Amino acid sequence: MHIRTLQQRFVIFVLLPVAALLVAMGVAGFVFARRSLLEEWEKATVLKLERAAHMVDMRLSRPKELMRLFQATAGGQGHGRGLQAVVLKLMEESDGVLAVRLRPVGPPVPPGTEARPMMPGHDHGLMGGGQFRITAPRYDTEGDSQAVSLIATMNDAYGQAQAEVEVTLDFHFLLEDLPLSDWYEARRAYLVDETGRILTTTAREPRERLGDNGSRLELETLKALQSRTSGTVRGGGYPPVEVSGFYRLAEAPWNFVAVAPAKDILAAVNAFRNLYFATLGGFILIILVLIRRVTGRTAAAVRGLSAAAERVARGRYEEALPVTTRDEIGELTGSFNTMVVQLRERMRLKHSLDLAKEVQQNLMPQAAPRLDRIDVAGRSRFCDETGGDYYDYLHEPGAPGGGLQVVVGDVAGHGVSSALLMASVRASLRQRRAVGDGIGAIVSDVNRQITRDVGDSGRFMPLFYLVLSGDGRDLAWVRAGHDPGLFYAARDDVFHDLYGEGLALGIDPDYRFQENQRGGLQPRDLILVGTDGIWESRSPDGEMFGKDRWREVVRRHRDGTASEILEAVFQALEVFTAAARPHDDVTFIVIKIR
């Protein structure tokens, strides 16, 4: 998938991640809340069952306490036997007690020994200390109802069981105050022993044992109550179909078990879920709509800026974009409008620079003069639209002597101001040369005029002015603050600097320039004049081209024409600088004697 528009980026990288994050946070919050609610329900269920078990334990604890008192008074004389009789009577009169029995459980009475009845008030030599046990509910014919029995053993002096005290209790009396049908909205409640046999239930269908109907939940509940005293069990499915809770009695080996449909137990959880997700969905929708609106407005504003940029690229600068907001988009729109205004001015300036470049290019020599004994070639390369380098051939065909006059100048800096100074110097030189005199006087007069024009601005122009005789044997030059020209003697393969004293033009209006001369030039000799843009050119790693490398390039191509030597130097500069944009103007003149 290719993402091409800002709107697609907003949807993919903003809306979708935000929506996913909100949904993930919502689901995580619901899971946490649901688990907390279920934990609270489990605690409430166990507490409900604990309260029910406590009610049964309280009804069982009264007979048990009386039976312990009876055991404690066993084997006593006098007052002890009377106290036993009182305890037995209290047990018989206790609520829910159907019968109290005292019966022997020891070995048979030997023959000839009269068996004494086990009645209160007689000394049987018995002692307390036996364990309690409780029977399962059964139908009692005497009481005509379901009953359970509490049984405690009576030991002799030797610790052997001799008798049992049995208290028969009405089973329904133990359960009569329990709200079994309303245990935490439970549909089924059971009282089971530790083996899972159902002692009583609120279910309508008769049941023998917990889990005999194949219910996985009941089987898991039975397994759990055999290892723990209380807890809850969730059935299969998500959410589960049913849930159960259990609690073990303290006074009897029984367990209360409540089973209820999860839809009733989890009704509050489900209501919370529906409300939670409805609210969450509403908030997510509102957030996404707001984000979509903001991002849509941003995308629309960016599209407007893009369309305006396209119009500007086609040269239409008239229409300004309205600034409707005070945010970053508004600031960007305002900056864009400012940029368009400045760009319009820059384009106007560029148009002017193009015209200036065209004018300056026309001021440069269009072709080198053709002379019988002299081969000459020159070129300037500007780093901006206009430059400060200048060269000219002051040669008039048919003039007496047929010599060559060459001028090379390098205005400090580059750009429009340098180009204007260069044009002014060019015009002054051409005008003053037409009057005549030697080149020293010509340069002195031009310097006086230029200093008056630019003296207060601090600008100046180095200049090298040379004159070569028509036969190419004699050379004269004026060096006005310019780097020395080079004379290459081909016969000796030696370079000589064309020195001479002189200030740059525009510094001292009264300075008088002197003419320097050299004679005896031979065929194949070279005269080279260039600006510092040649040897100060730098490679990508900052190394300068240098004059030695310049001289070496000239030496390698000394047998070529002036144009070939010129082209070789410019190619060497391009390779050395890796064709990077030049930082200074470059001008080079090659004169070869034939």
C-alpha positions as CSV (number, residue, x, y, z in Angstrom):
1,M,0.0,0.0,0.0
2,H,1.4,3.4,-1.0
3,I,0.6,6.2,1.3
4,R,0.3,9.3,-0.9
5,T,-1.8,11.8,0.9
6,L,-1.6,13.5,4.3
7,Q,-5.2,12.3,5.0
8,Q,-4.1,8.7,4.6
9,R,-1.2,9.3,7.0
10,F,-3.5,10.8,9.6
11,V,-5.8,7.7,9.3
12,I,-3.1,5.1,9.4
13,F,-0.7,6.7,11.9
14,V,-3.2,8.7,14.1
15,L,-6.8,7.5,13.9
16,L,-6.1,3.7,13.8
17,P,-3.5,3.7,16.6
18,V,-5.6,5.9,18.8
19,A,-8.7,3.8,18.2
20,A,-6.7,0.6,18.9
21,L,-5.2,2.1,22.1
22,L,-8.6,3.3,23.4
23,V,-10.2,-0.1,22.6
24,A,-7.3,-2.0,24.3
25,M,-7.5,0.3,27.4
26,G,-11.3,-0.2,27.5
27,V,-11.1,-4.0,27.3
28,A,-8.3,-4.1,29.9
29,G,-10.4,-1.8,32.2
30,F,-13.5,-4.0,31.7
31,V,-11.6,-7.2,32.4
32,F,-10.2,-5.7,35.6
33,A,-13.6,-4.4,36.7
34,R,-15.3,-7.7,35.8
35,R,-12.7,-9.7,37.8
36,S,-13.1,-7.4,40.8
37,L,-16.9,-7.8,40.7
38,L,-16.6,-11.6,40.5
39,E,-14.2,-11.6,43.4
40,E,-16.6,-9.5,45.4
41,W,-19.5,-11.9,44.4
42,E,-17.4,-14.8,45.6
43,K,-16.7,-13.2,48.9
44,A,-20.4,-12.3,49.3
45,T,-21.5,-15.9,48.4
46,V,-19.1,-17.5,50.9
47,L,-20.2,-15.0,53.6
48,K,-23.9,-15.9,52.9
49,L,-23.1,-19.6,53.2
50,E,-21.0,-19.0,56.3
51,R,-24.0,-17.2,58.0
52,A,-26.2,-20.1,57.1
53,A,-23.7,-22.6,58.5
54,H,-23.3,-20.6,61.6
55,M,-27.1,-20.7,62.3
56,V,-27.0,-24.5,62.1
57,D,-23.9,-24.7,64.2
58,M,-25.6,-22.6,66.9
59,R,-28.5,-25.1,67.1
60,L,-26.1,-28.0,67.3
61,S,-23.8,-26.4,69.8
62,R,-26.5,-26.3,72.6
63,P,-27.0,-30.1,72.8
64,K,-23.3,-30.7,72.4
65,E,-22.5,-28.4,75.4
66,L,-25.0,-30.4,77.5
67,M,-23.5,-33.7,76.4
68,R,-20.0,-32.5,77.3
69,L,-21.3,-31.4,80.7
70,F,-22.9,-34.9,81.2
71,Q,-19.5,-36.5,80.3
72,A,-17.7,-34.2,82.7
73,T,-20.0,-35.4,85.6
74,A,-19.8,-39.1,84.8
75,G,-18.5,-41.4,87.5
76,G,-19.2,-39.0,90.3
77,Q,-21.0,-39.9,93.7
78,G,-23.7,-38.0,95.5
79,H,-24.0,-34.6,94.0
80,G,-22.4,-35.8,90.8
81,R,-25.2,-38.3,90.1
82,G,-27.8,-35.6,90.8
83,L,-26.1,-33.2,88.5
84,Q,-26.2,-35.9,85.7
85,A,-29.9,-36.3,86.2
86,V,-30.3,-32.5,85.9
87,V,-28.2,-32.4,82.7
88,L,-30.2,-35.3,81.1
89,K,-33.4,-33.5,81.9
90,L,-32.1,-30.2,80.4
91,M,-31.2,-32.1,77.2
92,E,-34.7,-33.7,77.0
93,E,-36.3,-30.2,77.4
94,S,-34.0,-28.4,74.9
95,D,-35.7,-27.1,71.7
96,G,-35.7,-29.5,68.8
97,V,-34.7,-32.6,71.0
98,L,-36.9,-35.6,70.2
99,A,-35.3,-38.1,72.6
100,V,-32.4,-38.8,74.9
101,R,-31.0,-42.3,75.3
102,L,-28.3,-43.8,77.5
103,R,-27.3,-47.4,76.4
104,P,-24.5,-49.7,77.1
105,V,-21.9,-50.5,74.3
106,G,-19.4,-52.6,76.3
107,P,-18.9,-56.4,76.2
108,P,-21.7,-58.8,77.2
109,V,-22.4,-59.3,80.9
110,P,-20.9,-62.6,82.2
111,P,-23.4,-65.5,83.1
112,G,-24.6,-65.2,86.7
113,T,-24.0,-61.5,86.8
114,E,-27.0,-59.3,87.1
115,A,-27.1,-56.6,84.5
116,R,-27.7,-53.3,86.0
117,P,-29.9,-50.9,84.1
118,M,-28.1,-47.8,82.7
119,M,-30.2,-45.2,84.4
120,P,-29.3,-41.9,85.8
121,G,-28.7,-41.8,89.5
122,H,-26.8,-45.1,89.7
123,D,-23.1,-45.5,90.0
124,H,-21.8,-47.3,86.9
125,G,-18.1,-46.4,87.3
126,L,-18.2,-44.5,84.0
127,M,-16.0,-41.5,82.9
128,G,-16.3,-39.0,80.2
129,G,-13.8,-38.5,77.3
130,G,-15.5,-40.2,74.3
131,Q,-15.8,-38.6,70.8
132,F,-18.9,-37.0,69.3
133,R,-20.4,-38.2,66.1
134,I,-23.6,-37.2,64.2
135,T,-25.8,-39.4,62.1
136,A,-27.2,-38.6,58.7
137,P,-30.9,-37.5,58.6
138,R,-33.4,-40.3,58.9
139,Y,-37.1,-40.7,59.5
140,D,-37.8,-41.1,63.2
141,T,-40.9,-43.1,63.9
142,E,-41.3,-41.9,67.4
143,G,-41.1,-38.3,66.5
144,D,-42.8,-38.8,63.2
145,S,-40.3,-36.6,61.4
146,Q,-36.8,-36.5,60.0
147,A,-34.2,-36.6,62.7
148,V,-30.4,-36.7,63.3
149,S,-28.7,-38.0,66.3
150,L,-25.7,-36.7,68.3
151,I,-23.9,-39.5,69.9
152,A,-21.1,-39.3,72.6
153,T,-19.4,-42.3,74.2
154,M,-18.8,-42.9,78.0
155,N,-15.6,-44.7,79.0
156,D,-14.8,-46.7,82.1
157,A,-11.8,-46.2,84.3
158,Y,-9.7,-48.1,81.8
159,G,-10.7,-45.9,78.9
160,Q,-12.9,-48.5,77.3
161,A,-16.2,-47.4,75.8
162,Q,-19.1,-48.7,78.0
163,A,-22.0,-46.5,77.1
164,E,-23.3,-44.0,74.6
165,V,-25.4,-40.9,75.1
166,E,-27.7,-40.3,72.1
167,V,-29.6,-37.1,71.6
168,T,-32.1,-37.2,68.7
169,L,-32.8,-33.8,67.1
170,D,-35.5,-32.7,64.7
171,F,-33.7,-32.1,61.4
172,H,-36.1,-29.5,60.2
173,F,-35.6,-27.6,63.5
174,L,-32.0,-27.2,62.6
175,L,-32.9,-25.7,59.2
176,E,-36.2,-23.9,59.9
177,D,-34.8,-20.4,59.9
178,L,-32.5,-20.8,56.8
179,P,-33.6,-18.9,53.7
180,L,-32.5,-21.7,51.4
181,S,-34.7,-20.7,48.6
182,D,-33.2,-17.2,48.5
183,W,-29.4,-17.8,48.9
184,Y,-28.0,-15.0,46.8
185,E,-30.6,-15.6,44.1
186,A,-29.6,-19.3,44.0
187,R,-32.0,-21.7,42.2
188,R,-30.6,-24.8,44.1
189,A,-29.2,-25.2,47.6
190,Y,-28.0,-28.4,49.2
191,L,-26.8,-29.7,52.5
192,V,-24.4,-32.5,51.8
193,D,-22.1,-34.6,53.9
194,E,-18.4,-35.0,53.2
195,T,-19.0,-37.9,50.7
196,G,-21.4,-35.8,48.7
197,R,-24.6,-37.4,49.8
198,I,-27.4,-34.9,49.8
199,L,-29.0,-34.5,53.2
200,T,-31.6,-31.9,52.1
201,T,-32.1,-29.7,49.1
202,T,-34.4,-26.9,47.8
203,A,-34.5,-28.6,44.3
204,R,-37.8,-30.1,43.3
205,E,-36.4,-33.3,41.8
206,P,-35.3,-36.0,44.4
207,R,-31.5,-36.4,44.4
208,E,-29.2,-38.9,46.2
209,R,-25.8,-37.5,45.7
210,L,-24.1,-34.3,44.5
211,G,-23.1,-34.8,40.9
212,D,-25.3,-37.9,40.2
213,N,-26.9,-36.0,37.3
214,G,-23.5,-35.8,35.5
215,S,-23.1,-32.0,36.2
216,R,-19.5,-31.1,35.8
217,L,-19.9,-28.1,38.1
218,E,-21.4,-30.3,40.9
219,L,-18.5,-32.8,40.5
220,E,-15.9,-30.1,40.7
221,T,-17.7,-28.6,43.7
222,L,-17.7,-32.0,45.5
223,K,-13.9,-32.3,44.8
224,A,-13.3,-28.8,46.1
225,L,-15.3,-29.1,49.3
226,Q,-13.4,-32.3,50.2
227,S,-10.1,-30.3,50.1
228,R,-11.2,-26.9,51.3
229,T,-13.6,-25.6,53.9
230,S,-15.1,-22.9,51.7
231,G,-14.9,-21.4,48.2
232,T,-16.6,-20.9,44.8
233,V,-16.5,-22.9,41.6
234,R,-17.3,-21.5,38.1
235,G,-18.8,-23.8,35.5
236,G,-17.7,-24.3,31.9
237,G,-18.1,-21.7,29.2
238,Y,-17.3,-18.0,28.9
239,P,-19.2,-16.6,30.6
240,P,-19.9,-19.7,32.7
241,V,-23.4,-21.2,32.6
242,E,-23.6,-21.8,36.3
243,V,-21.5,-21.0,39.4
244,S,-21.5,-22.6,42.9
245,G,-20.4,-21.8,46.4
246,F,-19.8,-24.0,49.4
247,Y,-19.1,-23.7,53.2
248,R,-18.4,-26.4,55.8
249,L,-20.2,-26.5,59.1
250,A,-18.1,-26.4,62.3
251,E,-20.3,-28.6,64.5
252,A,-21.2,-31.3,61.9
253,P,-19.4,-32.9,58.9
254,W,-21.8,-31.2,56.5
255,N,-21.4,-28.6,53.8
256,F,-23.8,-26.0,52.5
257,V,-23.7,-25.8,48.7
258,A,-25.5,-23.2,46.5
259,V,-25.7,-23.4,42.7
260,A,-27.1,-20.6,40.6
261,P,-27.2,-19.6,36.9
262,A,-24.4,-17.3,36.0
263,K,-26.8,-15.0,34.2
264,D,-28.5,-14.2,37.5
265,I,-25.2,-14.0,39.5
266,L,-23.5,-12.0,36.7
267,A,-26.5,-9.8,36.0
268,A,-24.8,-6.9,37.6
269,V,-21.5,-7.7,35.7
270,N,-23.4,-7.9,32.4
271,A,-25.3,-4.7,33.1
272,F,-22.0,-3.0,33.9
273,R,-20.4,-4.5,30.7
274,N,-23.2,-3.2,28.5
275,L,-23.1,0.3,30.1
276,Y,-19.3,0.3,30.1
277,F,-18.9,-0.6,26.5
278,A,-21.7,1.7,25.4
279,T,-20.1,4.6,27.2
280,L,-16.6,3.6,26.0
281,G,-17.9,3.3,22.4
282,G,-19.5,6.7,22.6
283,F,-16.3,8.3,24.0
284,I,-14.2,6.6,21.4
285,L,-16.5,7.7,18.6
286,I,-16.5,11.3,19.9
287,I,-12.7,11.3,20.2
288,L,-12.2,9.9,16.7
289,V,-14.7,12.4,15.3
290,L,-12.8,15.2,17.0
291,I,-9.4,13.9,15.8
292,R,-10.9,13.4,12.3
293,R,-12.2,16.9,12.3
294,V,-8.9,18.4,13.4
295,T,-6.8,16.3,11.1
296,G,-9.2,16.9,8.3
297,R,-8.9,20.7,8.7
298,T,-5.2,20.3,9.0
299,A,-5.1,18.2,5.8
300,A,-7.3,20.7,4.0
301,A,-5.1,23.6,5.1
302,V,-2.0,21.7,3.9
303,R,-3.8,20.9,0.6
304,G,-4.5,24.6,0.2
305,L,-0.9,25.4,0.9
306,S,0.2,22.8,-1.7
307,A,-2.2,24.2,-4.3
308,A,-0.9,27.7,-3.6
309,A,2.7,26.4,-3.8
310,E,1.9,24.9,-7.3
311,R,0.5,28.3,-8.4
312,V,3.6,30.0,-7.1
313,A,5.8,27.4,-9.0
314,R,3.9,28.4,-12.2
315,G,4.8,32.1,-11.5
316,R,1.5,33.3,-10.0
317,Y,2.3,35.4,-7.0
318,E,-0.7,37.6,-6.8
319,E,-3.1,35.5,-4.6
320,A,-2.5,35.5,-0.8
321,L,-4.0,32.7,1.4
322,P,-6.4,33.8,4.1
323,V,-5.2,33.3,7.7
324,T,-8.2,31.8,9.5
325,T,-6.6,30.3,12.7
326,R,-4.0,31.3,15.2
327,D,-2.4,27.9,15.5
328,E,0.7,26.5,13.8
329,I,-1.3,26.2,10.5
330,G,-2.2,29.9,10.7
331,E,1.5,30.7,11.4
332,L,2.5,28.6,8.5
333,T,0.0,30.3,6.2
334,G,1.2,33.7,7.3
335,S,4.8,32.6,6.7
336,F,3.8,31.3,3.3
337,N,2.3,34.6,2.3
338,T,5.4,36.4,3.5
339,M,7.6,34.0,1.6
340,V,5.5,34.6,-1.6
341,V,6.0,38.3,-1.3
342,Q,9.7,37.9,-0.8
343,L,9.9,35.3,-3.5
344,R,8.2,37.8,-5.9
345,E,10.8,40.3,-5.0
346,R,13.5,37.7,-5.4
347,M,12.2,36.7,-8.8
348,R,12.1,40.4,-9.8
349,L,15.7,40.6,-8.6
350,K,16.6,37.4,-10.4
351,H,15.2,38.8,-13.6
352,S,17.3,41.9,-13.1
353,L,20.3,39.7,-12.4
354,D,19.7,37.8,-15.5
355,L,19.6,41.0,-17.5
356,A,22.8,42.1,-15.7
357,K,24.4,38.8,-16.5
358,E,23.4,39.1,-20.1
359,V,24.8,42.6,-20.2
360,Q,28.0,41.5,-18.5
361,Q,28.5,38.6,-20.8
362,N,28.1,40.9,-23.7
363,L,30.9,43.1,-22.2
364,M,33.2,40.1,-22.2
365,P,35.2,39.4,-25.5
366,Q,33.1,37.3,-27.8
367,A,36.1,35.9,-29.6
368,A,39.9,36.1,-29.3
369,P,41.7,38.3,-31.9
370,R,43.5,36.5,-34.7
371,L,47.2,37.6,-35.1
372,D,49.9,36.1,-37.2
373,R,52.6,35.7,-34.5
374,I,50.3,35.5,-31.5
375,D,47.8,32.8,-30.4
376,V,45.5,33.9,-27.5
377,A,42.5,32.4,-25.6
378,G,40.7,33.5,-22.5
379,R,37.7,32.6,-20.4
380,S,35.8,33.7,-17.2
381,R,33.6,31.5,-15.1
382,F,31.4,33.3,-12.5
383,C,30.3,31.7,-9.2
384,D,27.1,33.9,-9.2
385,E,24.9,35.3,-12.0
386,T,27.3,38.2,-12.2
387,G,31.0,38.4,-11.2
388,G,33.8,40.7,-10.4
389,D,36.4,39.1,-12.7
390,Y,37.2,41.0,-15.9
391,Y,39.3,40.5,-18.9
392,D,39.4,42.3,-22.2
393,Y,41.4,42.4,-25.5
394,L,42.2,46.1,-26.2
395,H,43.1,45.3,-29.8
396,E,42.2,47.2,-32.9
397,P,42.7,45.4,-36.2
398,G,44.8,47.4,-38.6
399,A,46.4,49.5,-35.8
400,P,50.1,50.5,-36.4
401,G,52.4,47.7,-35.2
402,G,49.6,45.1,-35.0
403,G,50.3,44.4,-31.3
404,L,48.0,42.9,-28.6
405,Q,46.8,44.6,-25.4
406,V,45.2,42.4,-22.7
407,V,43.6,43.5,-19.4
408,V,42.7,41.1,-16.5
409,G,41.0,42.5,-13.4
410,D,39.7,40.9,-10.2
411,V,37.3,43.1,-8.2
412,A,37.2,42.3,-4.5
413,G,34.1,40.2,-3.9
414,H,31.6,39.1,-6.5
415,G,28.0,39.8,-7.4
416,V,26.2,42.8,-8.8
417,S,28.3,45.5,-7.0
418,S,31.5,43.9,-8.3
419,A,30.0,43.6,-11.8
420,L,29.2,47.3,-11.8
421,L,32.7,48.3,-10.7
422,M,34.1,46.0,-13.4
423,A,31.9,47.6,-16.1
424,S,33.0,51.0,-14.9
425,V,36.7,50.1,-15.1
426,R,36.2,48.6,-18.5
427,A,34.5,51.7,-19.8
428,S,37.2,54.0,-18.3
429,L,40.0,51.9,-19.8
430,R,38.6,51.8,-23.3
431,Q,37.9,55.5,-23.1
432,R,41.4,56.4,-21.8
433,R,43.2,54.1,-24.2
434,A,41.6,55.9,-27.1
435,V,43.4,59.1,-26.1
436,G,46.8,57.4,-26.3
437,D,50.0,57.4,-24.1
438,G,51.7,54.6,-22.4
439,I,50.0,51.9,-20.4
440,G,51.4,53.4,-17.1
441,A,49.7,56.7,-17.8
442,I,46.5,55.0,-18.9
443,V,46.3,53.0,-15.6
444,S,47.2,56.0,-13.5
445,D,44.4,58.1,-15.0
446,V,41.8,55.3,-14.7
447,N,42.9,54.7,-11.1
448,R,42.3,58.4,-10.3
449,Q,38.8,58.3,-11.7
450,I,37.9,55.0,-10.0
451,T,39.2,56.2,-6.6
452,R,36.9,59.2,-6.8
453,D,33.9,56.9,-7.5
454,V,34.5,54.2,-5.0
455,G,37.0,55.6,-2.5
456,D,34.5,56.0,0.3
457,S,33.0,52.5,-0.2
458,G,36.3,50.7,0.5
459,R,36.0,48.7,-2.7
460,F,39.1,48.2,-5.0
461,M,40.1,46.3,-8.1
462,P,43.5,44.6,-8.7
463,L,44.5,44.8,-12.4
464,F,47.1,43.4,-14.8
465,Y,47.6,45.2,-18.1
466,L,50.0,43.9,-20.7
467,V,51.0,44.9,-24.2
468,L,52.7,42.5,-26.7
469,S,54.3,43.7,-29.8
470,G,53.0,42.6,-33.2
471,D,56.0,40.3,-33.8
472,G,55.6,38.8,-30.3
473,R,59.2,39.6,-29.3
474,D,58.6,42.5,-26.8
475,L,56.4,42.5,-23.7
476,A,55.3,45.4,-21.5
477,W,53.0,45.3,-18.4
478,V,51.6,47.2,-15.5
479,R,50.8,45.3,-12.3
480,A,48.2,47.1,-10.2
481,G,48.0,45.0,-7.1
482,H,47.2,41.9,-9.1
483,D,49.0,38.5,-8.7
484,P,52.0,38.4,-11.1
485,G,51.5,37.0,-14.5
486,L,53.6,34.0,-15.6
487,F,56.1,33.8,-18.4
488,Y,57.0,30.3,-19.6
489,A,60.3,30.1,-21.5
490,A,59.8,27.0,-23.6
491,R,63.5,26.6,-24.5
492,D,64.5,26.4,-20.8
493,D,61.3,24.9,-19.5
494,V,61.2,27.5,-16.8
495,F,58.4,29.7,-15.4
496,H,59.2,33.4,-14.5
497,D,56.9,35.7,-12.5
498,L,56.0,39.0,-14.2
499,Y,56.5,41.1,-11.1
500,G,56.1,44.9,-10.8
501,E,55.1,47.4,-8.2
502,G,51.7,48.9,-8.0
503,L,48.6,49.3,-5.8
504,A,45.1,48.1,-6.7
505,L,42.8,50.5,-8.4
506,G,40.6,52.6,-6.0
507,I,43.0,53.0,-3.1
508,D,45.3,56.0,-3.8
509,P,44.1,58.5,-6.5
510,D,47.6,60.1,-6.8
511,Y,49.6,56.9,-7.3
512,R,51.7,56.8,-10.5
513,F,52.0,53.3,-12.1
514,Q,55.2,52.3,-13.8
515,E,55.5,50.2,-16.9
516,N,57.6,47.0,-16.8
517,Q,59.2,45.5,-19.9
518,R,60.7,42.2,-21.2
519,G,62.2,41.4,-24.6
520,G,63.6,38.5,-26.5
521,L,60.4,36.3,-26.5
522,Q,60.8,33.2,-28.6
523,P,58.3,30.9,-30.4
524,R,56.4,28.5,-28.1
525,D,56.9,30.8,-25.2
526,L,53.8,31.3,-23.0
527,I,52.3,34.3,-21.2
528,L,49.7,33.3,-18.5
529,V,47.5,35.7,-16.6
530,G,44.9,34.4,-14.2
531,T,42.9,35.3,-11.1
532,D,43.2,33.8,-7.6
533,G,40.0,31.7,-8.3
534,I,42.3,29.2,-10.0
535,W,44.8,28.3,-7.3
536,E,42.4,28.9,-4.4
537,S,39.9,26.4,-5.7
538,R,39.4,23.6,-3.1
539,S,38.8,19.9,-3.3
540,P,35.9,18.3,-1.3
541,D,38.4,17.6,1.6
542,G,39.5,21.2,1.6
543,E,42.8,21.0,-0.2
544,M,43.7,24.0,-2.4
545,F,44.6,23.6,-6.1
546,G,47.7,25.7,-5.8
547,K,50.0,27.4,-8.2
548,D,52.3,24.4,-8.5
549,R,49.5,22.2,-9.8
550,W,48.5,25.0,-12.2
551,R,52.0,25.3,-13.6
552,E,52.2,21.5,-14.0
553,V,49.0,21.4,-16.0
554,V,50.3,24.1,-18.3
555,R,53.7,22.3,-18.7
556,R,52.0,19.0,-19.7
557,H,50.0,20.8,-22.4
558,R,52.6,23.4,-23.5
559,D,52.7,21.9,-27.0
560,G,49.0,22.5,-27.5
561,T,47.3,25.7,-28.8
562,A,46.3,28.5,-26.4
563,S,42.7,27.2,-26.4
564,E,43.8,23.6,-25.6
565,I,46.0,24.8,-22.7
566,L,43.0,26.9,-21.5
567,E,40.6,24.0,-21.7
568,A,43.1,21.7,-19.9
569,V,43.3,24.0,-16.9
570,F,39.5,24.3,-16.6
571,Q,39.1,20.6,-16.9
572,A,41.8,20.0,-14.2
573,L,39.9,22.4,-11.9
574,E,36.6,20.6,-12.5
575,V,38.1,17.2,-11.7
576,F,39.9,18.6,-8.6
577,T,36.8,20.2,-7.1
578,A,34.5,17.2,-8.1
579,A,32.4,19.5,-10.2
580,A,31.3,21.4,-7.1
581,R,29.8,24.9,-7.3
582,P,32.8,27.3,-7.4
583,H,33.2,29.7,-4.5
584,D,35.0,32.4,-6.5
585,D,35.2,33.7,-10.0
586,V,37.8,32.2,-12.2
587,T,39.5,34.0,-15.2
588,F,42.4,32.7,-17.2
589,I,44.2,34.2,-20.3
590,V,46.8,32.1,-22.3
591,I,49.0,33.8,-24.9
592,K,51.4,31.6,-27.0
593,I,54.1,33.0,-29.3
594,R,54.1,31.4,-32.7
